[in-house]
């Protein structure tokens, strides 16, 4: 079993970044990067547990098997353990379950592309009950998308009731050529139409 926790500022305070505390997506990105390094593709499903804040908890799955959990600790847990930072995010991974799930996997080698990646940042507005992971999975189905991750979540008075905003990094790359802006824009347009049709997600304009 592996357990890890992060809390406090992501970087040292400065006049540029006065409030940059670590959050759920920082730790999720670290877990994702670590598993990717050893060839493991994980997915996430929204969950709820008493020790975590509401809407800040997810089960970690590998090949359909639950292998761990990740979430932001609730205020009551932070106070009980006298954690002296505004928040703390924890993950837990069951290595034995991960290894068992990998024994039945088919491994394949994909050569690294020698062509550059193209990055796009989006702000999407979508219903609050749509999990962020559903957006990531939908984006990743495009053959040109090699990675996508959430960097911001917002809900507030500037959005319609029942809606939230997600900031998303999307990375595009082809294995046989350098993508043009036209290639990326076309792929992005197709993705946005699909997200709007399937999940009611649209580009945020304000």
WORA-V244488 format. One record per residue. N is the residue number from 0. RES is the residue in one small letter. PSI is psi in whole degrees, 0 to 359 (999 if undefined). BURIAL is 1 if it has 24 or more other C-alpha atoms within 12 Angstrom, else 0. Layout:
# WORA-V244488
N RES PSI BURIAL
N RES PSI BURIAL
This chain:
# WORA-V244488
0 x 133 0
1 x 131 0
2 x 136 0
3 x 156 0
4 x 142 1
5 x 151 1
6 x 168 1
7 x 190 0
8 x 144 0
9 x 324 0
10 x 162 0
11 x 142 0
12 x 145 0
13 x 174 0
14 x 342 0
15 x 319 0
16 x 92 0
17 x 333 0
18 x 95 0
19 x 50 0
20 x 146 0
21 x 152 1
22 x 183 1
23 x 317 1
24 x 335 1
25 x 312 1
26 x 322 1
27 x 321 1
28 x 322 1
29 x 317 0
30 x 315 1
31 x 313 1
32 x 319 0
33 x 317 0
34 x 322 0
35 x 325 0
36 x 329 0
37 x 18 0
38 x 24 0
39 x 126 1
40 x 115 1
41 x 160 1
42 x 169 1
43 x 143 1
44 x 130 1
45 x 140 1
46 x 177 1
47 x 132 0
48 x 150 0
49 x 329 0
50 x 351 1
51 x 155 1
52 x 149 1
53 x 137 0
54 x 13 1
55 x 45 1
56 x 142 1
57 x 146 1
58 x 144 1
59 x 126 1
60 x 143 1
61 x 121 1
62 x 37 0
63 x 352 0
64 x 137 1
65 x 125 1
66 x 357 1
67 x 188 1
68 x 154 1
69 x 141 1
70 x 164 1
71 x 126 1
72 x 143 1
73 x 162 1
74 x 324 0
75 x 323 0
76 x 317 0
77 x 317 0
78 x 321 0
79 x 325 0
80 x 8 0
81 x 44 0
82 x 120 0
83 x 44 0
84 x 159 0
85 x 330 0
86 x 167 1
87 x 137 1
88 x 134 1
89 x 146 1
90 x 156 1
91 x 130 1
92 x 133 1
93 x 103 0
94 x 322 0
95 x 318 0
96 x 321 0
97 x 314 1
98 x 321 0
99 x 319 0
100 x 332 0
101 x 339 0
102 x 332 0
103 x 6 0
104 x 152 0
105 x 120 0
106 x 139 0
107 x 145 0
108 x 125 0
109 x 118 0
110 x 146 0
111 x 139 0
112 x 140 0
113 x 4 0
114 x 151 0
115 x 158 0
116 x 158 1
117 x 135 1
118 x 139 1
119 x 139 0
120 x 130 0
121 x 150 1
122 x 114 1
123 x 140 1
124 x 129 1
125 x 165 1
126 x 144 1
127 x 334 1
128 x 1 0
129 x 117 1
130 x 143 1
131 x 325 1
132 x 331 1
133 x 324 1
134 x 315 1
135 x 316 1
136 x 320 1
137 x 318 1
138 x 321 1
139 x 347 1
140 x 343 0
141 x 135 1
142 x 340 0
143 x 349 1
144 x 118 1
145 x 343 1
146 x 151 1
147 x 138 1
148 x 154 1
149 x 133 1
150 x 354 1
151 x 143 1
152 x 133 1
153 x 139 1
154 x 137 0
155 x 191 0
156 x 337 0
157 x 354 0
158 x 153 0
159 x 153 0
160 x 136 0
161 x 8 0
162 x 157 1
163 x 165 1
164 x 135 1
165 x 131 1
166 x 128 1
167 x 130 1
168 x 132 1
169 x 132 1
170 x 126 1
171 x 144 1
172 x 144 1
173 x 154 1
174 x 346 0
175 x 3 0
176 x 165 0
177 x 127 0
178 x 138 1
179 x 166 0
180 x 325 0
181 x 319 0
182 x 312 0
183 x 317 1
184 x 322 0
185 x 314 0
186 x 319 1
187 x 320 1
188 x 318 0
189 x 318 0
190 x 317 1
191 x 321 1
192 x 320 0
193 x 317 0
194 x 321 1
195 x 318 0
196 x 316 0
197 x 330 0
198 x 358 1
199 x 24 0
200 x 131 1
201 x 161 1
202 x 137 1
203 x 131 0
204 x 350 0
205 x 999 0
